[in-house]
Amino acid sequence: MTQDASRTGQPRARPAADDADVIVVGAGPGGSSAAYHLARAGLDVLVLEKSTFPREKVCGDGLTPRAVKQLVGMGITLEPADGWFPNKGIRIIGGGVRIELDWPELSSYPGFGLVRTRRGFDEIVARAAQRAGARLLEGVTVTGPVLDDSAQRIVGVTARDTAAAEGGAERSYRARLVVAADGNSSRLSLAMGLRKRDDRPLGVAIRTYYASPRHDDDYLETWLDLWDGNALLPGYGWIFGVGDGTSNVGLGLLNTSASFGHIDYRAMLRRWLASMPAEWGFAEENQVAPVRGAALPMGFNRTPHYTSGLLLVGDAGGMVNPFNGEGISCAMESGEIAAQVIVQALARPDRASAELALRGYPQALKDAYGGYYTLGRKFVGAIGHPWFMKFATRHGLPRPALMRFTMKLLANLTEPRGGDAADRVINALSRITPAA
Ligand SMILES: Cc1cc2nc3c(=O)[nH]c(=O)nc-3n(C[C@H](O)[C@H](O)[C@H](O)COP(=O)(O)OP(=O)(O)OC[C@H]3O[C@@H](n4cnc5c(N)ncnc54)[C@H](O)[C@@H]3O)c2cc1C
């Protein structure tokens, strides 16, 4: 270790044995966003990613204006000619009603969303981080934390070549701070004793792709009619046009309904698609990818978001929006917030002061999402009751003004200050609801 700089007044120099200032584990949207913003601030960032780009990731591929804002903020150009397929808003279908809601025009977010498959998307975001100066090692699987002499604090990670799998040689990488952006299962967080919380909502979703004439739909279409017998389930089916001849089709359900444990997702997808007009092409012969599924960790379902040298970003910290299942924007936003906190912490003259800054990360996340996610958990609990879901679909959907409010609430798209009545109500509710 170099001399503690509290005596010199200078920021602490990097220990000679370290491989980087910060190690980021995982180059999904969360990890790449953190790496981009850290590198832009001049820090030496090492990103370790177990897969090799381009690679698939199970997702709906829908990007809301919040995600678009993050991409723009990373200097990524979003031309349709480069494969970005824009959309104007969402279309909601349910209870015999069909309503189209355009993304709101706001000073703080663009008025359009996008669709892009994760195969291309994640690589583009990772390359932007590299261009900003982050060092990315692909095909490297992180196997565990390296702890300091007290066996309390993470000071690096062990890793193996993914191709070598279990048999390959393990080596370690060291840094002052480590960001866990390794997704929903976050083995690194688990190894540091951070488990999922049972008191937070969880979703499960599956998706596949069909060649379909609906591939160029410029609204993100969601269907609320997912039934288990007589029970209307909390969740939705989606049809997102990718603009390349295919549609991403899937469904997601929340764990707040009694049916959650025993749903056959594939059978439900088949039943739902069988109710679609034949000319849309959602039939076996047009299916161009297998049905695959994964969990959606919501509403801060792994905490604390900072402990002992480790910061959690994106799905690793359970940051999926409980209102709508959107996780890409939250992963990217939390990556940016984590980077801001780290930059400040590493510039502090001594460890105690740096630690104080780092403990501000959970608070910064609470300030950004806490009250809103608490509201989301209540919403998710309410729609777990089939009668509430039925009532809301029957009486809410036919009322356009109420639905415009609902869309702003569900997509977390409000003006931070001022705005219209809906913005002010949602912001006030988020502010007064305790961030737990
Ligand atoms: C079916 C489905 C549909 C969805 N649809 C949408 C949608 O339409 N819009 C939306 O916004 N969100 C959607 N989501 C949620 C979204 O996919 C996630 O919230 C988002 O991917 C989180 O990003 P992340 O960077 O935190 O994690 P991830 O995208 O999971 O990235 C984690 C990265 O870490 C790497 N990694 C993992 N372990 C290791 C290791 N040990 N060593 C090295 N690297 C490792 C992985 O390879 C991966 O690249 C959907 C999710 C599902 C399951």
Ligand as a Chemical Component Dictionary entry (heavy atoms), coordinates in Angstrom:
data_LIG
# 
_chem_comp.id                   LIG 
_chem_comp.type                 NON-POLYMER 
_chem_comp.pdbx_formal_charge   0 
_chem_comp.three_letter_code    LIG 
# 
loop_
_chem_comp_atom.comp_id 
_chem_comp_atom.atom_id 
_chem_comp_atom.alt_atom_id 
_chem_comp_atom.type_symbol 
_chem_comp_atom.charge 
_chem_comp_atom.model_Cartn_x 
_chem_comp_atom.model_Cartn_y 
_chem_comp_atom.model_Cartn_z 
_chem_comp_atom.pdbx_ordinal 
LIG C1  C1  C 0 -37.734 -12.200 -20.820 1  
LIG C2  C2  C 0 -37.241 -10.854 -20.360 2  
LIG C3  C3  C 0 -37.672 -9.709  -21.026 3  
LIG C4  C4  C 0 -37.196 -8.449  -20.647 4  
LIG N1  N1  N 0 -37.586 -7.373  -21.371 5  
LIG C5  C5  C 0 -37.078 -6.163  -21.085 6  
LIG C6  C6  C 0 -37.388 -5.054  -21.923 7  
LIG O1  O1  O 0 -38.083 -5.171  -22.945 8  
LIG N2  N2  N 0 -36.871 -3.841  -21.586 9  
LIG C7  C7  C 0 -36.084 -3.671  -20.487 10 
LIG O2  O2  O 0 -35.671 -2.529  -20.215 11 
LIG N3  N3  N 0 -35.759 -4.714  -19.691 12 
LIG C8  C8  C 0 -36.220 -5.962  -19.972 13 
LIG N4  N4  N 0 -35.835 -7.042  -19.206 14 
LIG C9  C9  C 0 -34.908 -6.822  -18.079 15 
LIG C10 C10 C 0 -33.462 -6.640  -18.575 16 
LIG O3  O3  O 0 -33.127 -7.707  -19.435 17 
LIG C11 C11 C 0 -32.464 -6.591  -17.414 18 
LIG O4  O4  O 0 -32.987 -5.806  -16.378 19 
LIG C12 C12 C 0 -31.114 -6.020  -17.870 20 
LIG O5  O5  O 0 -30.483 -6.890  -18.772 21 
LIG C13 C13 C 0 -30.182 -5.786  -16.676 22 
LIG O6  O6  O 0 -28.926 -5.375  -17.124 23 
LIG P1  P1  P 0 -27.606 -5.707  -16.247 24 
LIG O7  O7  O 0 -26.472 -5.075  -16.952 25 
LIG O8  O8  O 0 -27.859 -5.365  -14.832 26 
LIG O9  O9  O 0 -27.485 -7.307  -16.275 27 
LIG P2  P2  P 0 -27.326 -8.286  -17.511 28 
LIG O10 O10 O 0 -27.886 -7.716  -18.736 29 
LIG O11 O11 O 0 -27.827 -9.600  -17.036 30 
LIG O12 O12 O 0 -25.752 -8.378  -17.718 31 
LIG C14 C14 C 0 -24.937 -9.096  -16.821 32 
LIG C15 C15 C 0 -23.620 -9.402  -17.535 33 
LIG O13 O13 O 0 -22.725 -10.005 -16.593 34 
LIG C16 C16 C 0 -22.085 -11.104 -17.209 35 
LIG N5  N5  N 0 -21.685 -12.025 -16.137 36 
LIG C17 C17 C 0 -22.498 -12.741 -15.325 37 
LIG N6  N6  N 0 -21.770 -13.458 -14.460 38 
LIG C18 C18 C 0 -20.471 -13.180 -14.733 39 
LIG C19 C19 C 0 -19.226 -13.638 -14.186 40 
LIG N7  N7  N 0 -19.200 -14.510 -13.164 41 
LIG N8  N8  N 0 -18.087 -13.162 -14.698 42 
LIG C20 C20 C 0 -18.092 -12.272 -15.725 43 
LIG N9  N9  N 0 -19.234 -11.810 -16.294 44 
LIG C21 C21 C 0 -20.403 -12.267 -15.800 45 
LIG C22 C22 C 0 -23.140 -11.674 -18.158 46 
LIG O14 O14 O 0 -22.571 -12.468 -19.178 47 
LIG C23 C23 C 0 -23.787 -10.397 -18.679 48 
LIG O15 O15 O 0 -23.138 -9.910  -19.823 49 
LIG C24 C24 C 0 -36.302 -8.316  -19.550 50 
LIG C25 C25 C 0 -35.875 -9.467  -18.856 51 
LIG C26 C26 C 0 -36.336 -10.722 -19.253 52 
LIG C27 C27 C 0 -35.858 -11.942 -18.514 53 
# 
loop_
_chem_comp_bond.comp_id 
_chem_comp_bond.atom_id_1 
_chem_comp_bond.atom_id_2 
_chem_comp_bond.value_order 
_chem_comp_bond.pdbx_ordinal 
LIG C1  C2  SING 1  
LIG C2  C3  SING 2  
LIG C2  C26 DOUB 3  
LIG C3  C4  DOUB 4  
LIG C4  N1  SING 5  
LIG C4  C24 SING 6  
LIG N1  C5  DOUB 7  
LIG C5  C6  SING 8  
LIG C5  C8  SING 9  
LIG C6  O1  DOUB 10 
LIG C6  N2  SING 11 
LIG N2  C7  SING 12 
LIG C7  O2  DOUB 13 
LIG C7  N3  SING 14 
LIG N3  C8  DOUB 15 
LIG C8  N4  SING 16 
LIG N4  C9  SING 17 
LIG N4  C24 SING 18 
LIG C9  C10 SING 19 
LIG C10 O3  SING 20 
LIG C10 C11 SING 21 
LIG C11 O4  SING 22 
LIG C11 C12 SING 23 
LIG C12 O5  SING 24 
LIG C12 C13 SING 25 
LIG C13 O6  SING 26 
LIG O6  P1  SING 27 
LIG P1  O7  DOUB 28 
LIG P1  O8  SING 29 
LIG P1  O9  SING 30 
LIG O9  P2  SING 31 
LIG P2  O10 DOUB 32 
LIG P2  O11 SING 33 
LIG P2  O12 SING 34 
LIG O12 C14 SING 35 
LIG C14 C15 SING 36 
LIG C15 O13 SING 37 
LIG C15 C23 SING 38 
LIG O13 C16 SING 39 
LIG C16 N5  SING 40 
LIG C16 C22 SING 41 
LIG N5  C17 SING 42 
LIG N5  C21 SING 43 
LIG C17 N6  DOUB 44 
LIG N6  C18 SING 45 
LIG C18 C19 SING 46 
LIG C18 C21 DOUB 47 
LIG C19 N7  SING 48 
LIG C19 N8  DOUB 49 
LIG N8  C20 SING 50 
LIG C20 N9  DOUB 51 
LIG N9  C21 SING 52 
LIG C22 O14 SING 53 
LIG C22 C23 SING 54 
LIG C23 O15 SING 55 
LIG C24 C25 DOUB 56 
LIG C25 C26 SING 57 
LIG C26 C27 SING 58 
# 
